[in-house]
């Protein structure tokens, strides 16, 4: 990854404390860059190291101890008898960029104090404590330097840490949200209560001190260490005393085995994880706080171009509902070829980047694997691993490979290299790991059993992430250790579960209405969270089990719960049965430029707004607890001076999560940065909003072709439709915006196109092809192609040009004839092609436009000196508003039936090149030219004037490229050469990588990988090594 540093400064001060001063001055102090927070650290008269934290002079954390207890080879108390040898203070200010995340740019600005300690007696062990103080939080870590007293026989000795003495002593009996340390996989609801009532708890711990002070206690950069837990030591003197309490190594068959052995290390310098505290004035500030992320090491993956974000569906919810089984031995098996293709087809049609398939591999037996048979490379007999992955890629999506280990970590490690090599070879890019069970198994069935939240578990999970990175695999980790911001260092770690997620709503009494408005401020603060949201049908899901929300709140979860790969978790049939609501999930991206929380109260409600990466578009989600409420949402975060369209999905009238959860009110509204939207939320309800910049897209062309090639359509032929979409507005359509269309045959049976998400610049176009063929029937048919149907393309503020209609004439099988209905009883003029007279045109070069006009009727067109053939040209939509206008008026004779004539531009007005110039000076980029034949209606008796307009697309510089004309005539448009520069528009956003120029594959114009040989390619245009290839 290229690290872009916007600012970077370094200030270093060193304080050397002489022996005579050791007892006189043992206190150091450092404040954040703006002085908001101050850390005071030092040692007392007995040499006990300590620290405290204040905000604007008021203590937040009172004096709290630091240090370690060591056992085994060195028995020592590293928590007393210390002197401060010297200290350093430095400052750093940089801005780094994430390949994916809740925002692009992250500022990392802190002051750092390093306090160097040394024991006065014994081995005189050295211990450093490093503090980093940000304006909105701080962190500290221990460093055990390399030193002679920790070596024996020329080797570093092994240190065994049996206790970490770190304390967090909070001023006051504050309200906090926690879960107990022994919560299996962290899957329970977070409990609120005073600090005095807490016990042995996991972190993060979220604290509400007062209406203007919110804190989150956690750790960062958890590497080769036991995860952080804290234990209540008591409440006295208005101080809540907490101490770090780690989980040690243990064996299931030997009670209390090495439970006091928390951490082993045999390398130096040894770095502990950072202990950190986020400090904010609002609950929402905790969500956008990046102290934890900044305390992690920079990215270690040099090339991050293979890292992508996306959305996925999967064979998952049906398993939890017992519709299907994970196990191949329990019928019906879920992971079958037919089921998987069904989900792949759905993902392809709706623009989803992935399909999760659980239960595909051998050895999976219900909720527990058969350990000796568990394989991460061999599929069940009814699942074609390679074939299905190829089918997915051919349809523009990919299979997310599920690796359920059952906790048999060592067996998984032994298979990783072989398995990950296989996945990489077939083009898989995401794996989902799972560890059902209470322990991780370090060997065979009866070998050591270690807790996942232990140093052993941390080592194992890191090994998986690092090995996956070598094979360009991204990881969704279920049953994880609690995240600590490691995605900065290893951004192939996408997300973890570690939460009471959606699955609990399938086979338990479900989660309370307040659960979903609590976890963004608790588990969500630790990092991306794979909650698996957006169930659409949930009354009587599985007996009494069900989500306790409204449907609109399920949409909001997709926004409020962050992960770069977000799952639409329901059965796809439930999405197909509710397409208007599902449109929001189709449109929303999963990578963000910026995130804000306009309004929130922990455990009661939340409103989250996210700006799509690289765009001015926003997506907003809001959720409430069991209480209905109305909010006034200010849109002052929108860019001033821009016009937007908002599509609002809110709880409908009489919506109620208990009895009537499904009503959703959907409406569109023009908005800007001064707008305020009143939004109502039902009990346990919510809302979702898509806000996009306005633009204008046009249905520019419609074509058809037999599946086996050719346009002479006969009865029984399979026919695919192609449609060209042209951006005719003044705003670029950003990457990620969903562009799709459907074609109606005689007003019924819509045929949907593939989804395109690669963005369209002004004047740029793309061709969309229907996924399923139409079986032609004899006779005349009317075809109507429409883009942006439903609530797709919500920013299109001109719906008048979103449809295109043509007629097709299907002959009986074996009969010769055309494929469109010819004109009878008169003349009919249409433009077959618009081109450029020059072979090549550089930027700022001179262009002369040429149009080919055809008489498609059966009688001559009565063109003469009084009724000449006139053409008008409009460049980029400027003809109608008194800008440059060009025309042709040199053809003045009859045009015979079937005759074609070339007509050149002969004059213009408002042309910078001069009055009556017949040339245009080419500007760089994409441009479109709209041409009218008989533009001033001199020819009065034309039979069909509906086809008198054509559009052509150009890109400059221009070099010997055929330019397509999109005609309004009944004949099919030639959409093979939709525009120049095809290689720049061939693929969706997440397929537009350099792979199209690196590998030997052939891709179609939708970015789908067709194959590695052109021998079996059907007629059409393909992209091979970044260049256009035409197969005739």
ABEGO torsion letter per residue (X at the ends): XBBBBABBBBBBBBBBBBAAAAAABABBBBBBAAGABBBBBEBBAAGBBBBBBBBGGBBABBBBBBEBBBBEABBBBAABGBBBABBBBBBBBBBBBBABEABABBBBBBBBBBBBBBBABEAGBBBBBBBBBBAAEBBBBBBBBBBAAABBGGBBBBBBBABBABBBBBBEBBBBBBBBAABBGGBBBBBBBBAAABBBBBOBBBBBABAABBBBBBBBGBBGBBBBBBBBAEBBGGBBBBBBBBBBBBBAABBGBGAABABBBABOBBBBBBBBBBBBABAAAAAABAAAAAABBBBABABAAABBBBBBBBBAAAAAAGABBABAABOBBABBAAAAAAAAAAAAAAGBABBBBBGABBGBBEABBBAAABBAABBBAABBAAAAAAAAAAAGBBBBBBBBAGGBAAAAAAAAAAAAAAAAAAGBABBBBBBBEABBBABBAABBBBBABBAAAAAAAAAAAAAAAAAGBBBBBBGBBBBAGAAAABAABABBBGBBBAAAAAABAEBBAAAAAAAAABAAAAEBBBAGBGBABABGABEABEBBBBAAAAAAAAAABBBABBBBABBAAAAAABAAAAAAAAABBABBABBBBABBBBGABBBBBBBBBGBABBBBBBBBBABBBBBBBBAAABBBGBBBBBBBBBBBBGBBAAABAABBBBBBBBBBAABBBBBBBBBGBBBBBBBBBBBBBBBABBBBBBAAEEABBBBGBBBBBBBBBBBABABBBBBGBBBBBBBBBGGBGBBBBBBBAAEBBBGBBBBBBBABBBBBBBEBBBBBBBBGBEABGAABABAAAABBBBBBBBBBBGBBEBABBBBBGEBBBBBABBBBABABBBBGBBBBBBBBBBBABABBBBBBAABBBBBBBBBGGAAAAGBBBBBBAABABBBBBGBBBBBBBABBBGBAAEBGBABBBBBBEBBBBBBBBGAAGABAABABAAAABBBBBBBOBBBGBBBBBBBABABBBBAABABBGAAAAABBAAABBAAAAABABBBBAAGBBAEABAAABBBEBBBBGGBBBBBX
